[in-house]
Amino acid sequence: MTEPITAVDIITAGKATSLTATVLAEWAEKGTPKQREYLHGLLIAEQQSRHTARSTRLLRAAKLPMIKTLDGYDWTNIGFPAGYGRDQLRCLDFLDTGGDLVFYGDVGTGKTHLACALVAQACQEGIPARFFTTASLVAHLRRAKDADRLDKELASLAKNRLLVIDEFGYLPIDTEGARLLFQVIADAYEKRSLILTTNLAFSKWGAVFGDDHMAAAVIDRIVHHGRLLHFTGESYRVKHALMT
């Protein structure tokens, strides 16, 4: 038999709404057990509705190329660092400390899928997140700079607790683009979390930035509070390709 709803139960549920504790306490005391149960159910429904609306809004703002989940995800070919595994990753614990993740491995081994799934999960939990390919992020920042609103755009990006930079190193970046990308990564240090997906070892990042010193500064920031996940195996797309 379930316990009757108390005034404390109603106040706890109502604090997540715009109702004040004073009003909730007053009406909770007036109500019968059945009325309290009804009011409590109403407030819980309001909480759930707001959570769903926020999650939907955040997911739309994340600009994911595809919605992915961790359900059925194949973890077989991922090498995790010592003391860190899928359970910690699934609970998004790295966001609590502004930690970074580098997903390193060959094309088609599940890096982007996992990054998208983590962004979607963050949004479901009410955490602002955003997804970019490296090329789209640089182009986005370049347009903002040309329109004299770079500071505003950087401030907008800073509202996200998680930022994914996908396909790092896949395409060359010019000097201005490298500086803009560096600014985003440097600004996030110890404040927000980054996920970078790449098929390049750290030793080759200098070629991406066109400057070994800039690459070293980026790597220094990322590895300080970061973890490297190594993806191996055959490309999923090649393995399941219609064309042979």
N, C-alpha and C positions, 0 to 999 in steps of 0.2 A: 504494500500500500504506500502510495507516494505521500510525502510530507506536505501539509498545507503551505501555500505561499504566504510568506510573512511580509511585513512592511519593509524589512531589510532587503529581501529579495527584490522587491519592486524598486526600491531606491537604487540598488546596485545596477539593475537593468536600465533604469531611467537616466542614470548619469551619462550614458552614451548619447542621449538625445539633448535637445535644447531645454528640456524641462528642468526646473530647479529642484533641489532636494527638499526645499520647504514645501513646495506644492505637492510633490510626490508623497512626502510623509503625511501631509494633511489628508489627502484623498485615500491613501492606503489605510490610515487609521479609521476612516469613516466606513470603508467597505467591509462587506461580509467576506468569508473565506472564498466563496465562489466568485465574487466580484474582484477580489485580489488576483485570483487565478486568471481571470479574463484580462485584467489590466496588465498583468505580467506577460501574458501571451502576446498582447498587443505591442508592448515595448520590445520584446524579443524579435517580433516580426519586423519592427521598424529598424532595429539594429541590423538584421540580416539584409533588409532591403538596401540600406545605406552602404553596407559592405559590398554587396553585389554591384551597385551602381558605381562605387569608387573603383572596384576591380576592373569593371568594363571600361571605364574612362581611362584608367592607367594603361590597360592593355592596348587600347586604341592609340594612345599617345606614344607607346613604346616603338611603334613603326616596325614591328617584326615582319620579316619577309614571308614567314609561315608560322602558324601556331603549332608548337610542339610540346609534348609532355614527356615526363620521365617514365610513364607507364610502358612497360615492355622494352625499355631501352637496354641495349646490349652493352654491358660494362666489361665484357671479356677482354678486350684489347686495349684497355686503359691502364697505364702504369701510374699508380698514385705515389706521392712522396711518403716517406716513413711517418707513421703516426697520423696519417690523414687518409680517409676513405670516403666511400660513397655516402655513408650516413651523415657525415659532417657536411658534405657538399649539398645533399638533399635538404638539409635544414637551414641552408644559407647562413651558416655561422660566420663565414668570412665577412659578411656585411657589417657585423657588429663591431669589427675592429678596423674597417676600411681596408681589408686585405684584398690583394689582387690575385688573379689566376691567369696563367698562360697555358693555353691548350696547344700543344706542339705535336705535329705529326703530318703524315702525308695527306694529300687531297682525298676526300671521300671517306674518311675514317670516323666521322661522327662528331667532329668538333663544333660545327655550326649548329647541328641538331641539339647538342647538349647546351650550348650557349643560349639558344632560343628557348629551350625548356626552362632554364633557370630564370630568364627574364620573365617568362609567362608565370612561373611560380611566384616570383617576387610581386608581380602585379596582383595576383590572386590574394596575396597576403597584405595588400595595401601599400606596397613599397614602390615608389616611383623608379622606373628603369627605362633605359633607352638603348636601341640597337642601331648600329651603323656598320656598313662596310668601311674599311679604311678610306677607299676612294670617295664614298658618299659623304663621310665626315669632313674630309679635306675640302670637297666642293662646297659643302654646307658652310663651313667656316670662311672660305674664300668669298662666297656671295655676301656673307654678313660683313666681312671686312670692306668689300667694295662698296657696300651700302652704308658704311660708317656706323654699323651697329654691332660690331664684334663683341664689345664689352657686354652688351645686352644679351647676345646669344650665348656667350660663355656663362653668364649668370643663369640663364635658362637651363643650360646643360647641368650646371652645378646643383640644381634642385633634384636631380636623380641620384639615388644612392647606389645605383649600379649602372655602369655604362659598358656596353659591349663594343669592341672594335674588331670586326671580323675581317678575315683575309688580309692580315697585316703582312706586307712584303710581296703580295701577289702582283702589284703594279708599281712602277716607279713613281716617286714623288719629287716634285721640284723643290728648290730651296725654300720658297715661301710656304709651300704646303707642309714641308717638314717642320718648319718653325711653328706653324699653326697647330700641327699635331702634337708637337712637344709641349706647347702651352696647355693643351687639354690634359695631357698626362701629368704634367708638373702640378697643375692646379688641383688635380684629384688626390695627390699624395697625402696619405694619412687622414683624408676627409671623406673620400668616396671610393667605392670599389670598381676596379676595371677587370674585364675579361678580354684578353687578346687571343685570337686564334691565328695560328701561323704555321707555315711549313719551313720556316727558317730558324736555324740555330742562332743563339745569341751572338755568336762570332760573326754572323753575316748581317746583323742589324745596321751596321755602319753604312752598308751599301744602300739601305732603304732611306736613311736620313741624309745620305751624301756627306756625312760628317761623323767621324768616329767619336769625337768628344761629345756630341749631342746624343749619339746612340748610347754611349757609356753612362751619361747622366740619366737617360730613360731607364736603362737596365738597372742602375743602382737604386732608383726609386721603386721599381716594380718588385725586385727580388727581396727588398728589405722586409716587407710584410706580405710577400707573395709565395705562391706555390706553383710548381710546374707539373702538369699532367701530360704524360707522353702517350699519344695515340698511335697504335700500330695496326698492321693488317691490310687486307685488300680493300680497295675502294668499294663501298657499298653500291654505288651507281654502276661501276664496271661489272661487279658480280651479278647484278640483276638487270643488266642492259639487254634490250631487245636486239641490238645490233652486235654481231660477233665478227 
